[in-house]
Each structure stands twice: as structure tokens, then as C-alpha cells.
Amino acid sequence: MEELLKKVGSWLFIVGLIIAVISGVAIGASGGFDQTSWNTTVGALLAVLGLVIGVLSFFAMGTITKDKVPTFLIGALMLVGLGYLGQSFNPIWTFGTFSISDYFTAITTCIAVLVAPAAGLMAIRAIWDSAKGEEIDKLISKK
């Protein structure tokens, strides 16, 4: 069962990344983010996929293992920074009517929306693992 859940988590992540990149390109082509129902629906779908991936990984049934948590959290933090960077340098990345910034910002934001719920749960798990003592480990292992 655990192997099946790991495969499901892997496929959900791949599907989420594909949806995030395609949506980011479409949003970038339309001139950036606005509050349309399409953007909201895609954002909700990506957030739910990220939450499912995070829950699977939180309970050690997903693809993000204990030794990959620091790398995953650093990567998620970098995505947020890249999304902000794209918004900050908008005038620099504009060539006439074409703006690379719209695409860059939309793609990184969509990927960040996918990864953020999983990163939040993994951060809680990392804090729990680092803060728990030996007594709690013994108590948990007796079950």
C-alpha cells in the first residue's frame, strides 16, 4: 500500500508541475494575473494537489522523504523568491509589447502555489522532528 501511495504522490507532483507550467504560460500570454474564474480555478486545483502531496509526505507515504525535506524546503523558498524577482524587474524584462516578466512570474507563481501547501506541512514536520526528544521517540516506537 505504501508503494502505491508513493507512486500516486509522484504522479500527482508531475501532473501538478505540468498543469502549473501550462497555466503559467497561458496566464503570461494573457498579460499576467487578474481575478478571473479561470485563474482562481487553476490556483485552487494546484493548491489542492499540493495539499494532497504534502499530506502524503507528512505521513511518510509520499515521495518527500525525511532526508529530502531540507532540499525541498530550500527549493520552495527559492520559488517564492523567483516569483517576487520577476515582479520586481518587470521594466527590465519588457521588450516593446512583449514582456518576459509576465511569463516568468506566472510560471514561478503557479509552481509556488503547487509547492506551498506541501512546503508548509513539511516545515511543520521538520520542526516536530527536530524538537521532539528521545522520550517521544521511545513512546512512538512502542506503538
C-alpha positions in Angstrom: 0.0 0.0 0.0 2.8 2.4 0.9 4.5 1.8 -2.5 1.2 2.6 -4.3 0.9 5.9 -2.3 4.5 6.8 -3.2 3.6 6.3 -6.9 0.4 8.3 -6.5 2.4 11.1 -4.9 5.0 11.1 -7.6 2.4 11.2 -10.4 0.4 13.9 -8.6 3.5 16.0 -8.4 4.4 15.5 -12.1 0.8 16.3 -13.2 0.8 19.4 -10.9 4.0 20.6 -12.4 2.7 20.1 -16.0 -0.5 22.0 -15.1 1.5 24.8 -13.4 3.8 25.3 -16.4 1.0 25.2 -19.0 -1.2 27.5 -16.8 1.8 29.9 -16.3 2.4 30.1 -20.0 -1.3 30.8 -20.6 -1.5 33.4 -17.9 1.7 35.0 -19.1 0.3 35.1 -22.7 -2.9 36.8 -21.4 -0.8 39.6 -19.8 -0.4 38.4 -16.3 -2.7 37.6 -13.3 -6.1 39.0 -12.8 -9.1 37.8 -10.8 -10.8 35.7 -13.4 -12.6 32.5 -12.6 -10.0 30.6 -14.7 -7.0 31.8 -12.7 -8.9 31.1 -9.5 -9.8 27.6 -10.6 -6.3 26.7 -11.6 -4.9 28.1 -8.4 -7.4 26.1 -6.3 -6.6 22.9 -8.3 -2.8 23.4 -7.8 -3.3 24.2 -4.1 -5.4 21.0 -3.5 -2.8 18.9 -5.4 0.0 20.4 -3.3 -2.0 19.7 -0.1 -2.5 16.1 -1.1 1.2 15.7 -1.9 2.1 17.4 1.4 -0.3 15.1 3.4 1.2 12.0 1.8 4.7 13.2 2.5 3.8 14.4 6.0 2.9 10.9 7.0 5.9 9.5 5.3 3.9 7.9 2.5 4.9 10.3 -0.3 8.0 11.0 -2.3 9.5 13.6 0.0 11.5 11.5 2.5 13.0 12.7 5.7 16.4 13.3 4.1 14.9 15.3 1.2 12.9 17.7 3.4 15.7 20.4 3.8 16.3 20.4 0.0 12.5 20.6 -0.7 12.1 23.5 1.7 15.0 25.4 0.2 13.6 24.9 -3.3 10.2 26.1 -2.2 11.7 29.2 -0.6 13.6 29.9 -3.8 10.4 29.6 -5.9 8.8 32.3 -3.8 11.9 34.5 -4.3 11.9 33.9 -8.0 8.3 34.9 -8.3 9.0 38.1 -6.4 12.1 38.8 -8.5 10.0 38.5 -11.7 7.6 41.1 -10.4 10.3 43.5 -9.2 12.2 43.6 -12.5 9.2 44.0 -14.8 10.5 47.1 -16.6 13.9 45.5 -17.3 12.4 42.4 -18.9 10.0 44.2 -21.3 10.8 44.4 -25.0 8.2 46.6 -26.7 4.9 45.0 -26.1 6.4 41.6 -25.2 7.3 41.0 -21.5 9.3 38.0 -20.4 8.3 39.0 -16.8 4.7 38.1 -17.3 5.6 34.5 -18.3 8.4 34.1 -15.7 6.2 35.5 -12.9 3.2 33.4 -13.9 5.1 30.1 -14.2 7.0 30.5 -11.0 3.9 31.7 -9.1 1.9 28.7 -10.4 4.6 26.3 -9.3 4.9 28.0 -5.9 1.1 27.6 -5.4 1.5 23.9 -6.1 4.5 23.5 -3.7 3.5 25.9 -0.9 0.9 23.6 0.9 3.4 20.7 0.8 6.2 23.0 2.0 4.1 24.3 4.9 3.3 20.7 6.0 7.0 19.6 5.6 8.1 22.6 7.6 5.8 21.6 10.5 7.1 18.0 10.2 10.8 19.2 10.2 10.1 21.4 13.3 8.4 18.4 15.0 11.3 16.0 14.2 13.9 18.4 15.4 12.1 19.4 18.6 10.9 16.0 19.8 13.0 14.3 22.4 14.1 10.8 22.9 11.2 10.1 25.3 8.7 10.9 22.5 10.7 8.7 20.1 10.5 5.8 22.5 6.8 6.4 23.1 6.1 6.4 19.4 8.2 3.3 18.6 6.3 1.3 21.3 3.1 1.5 19.3 
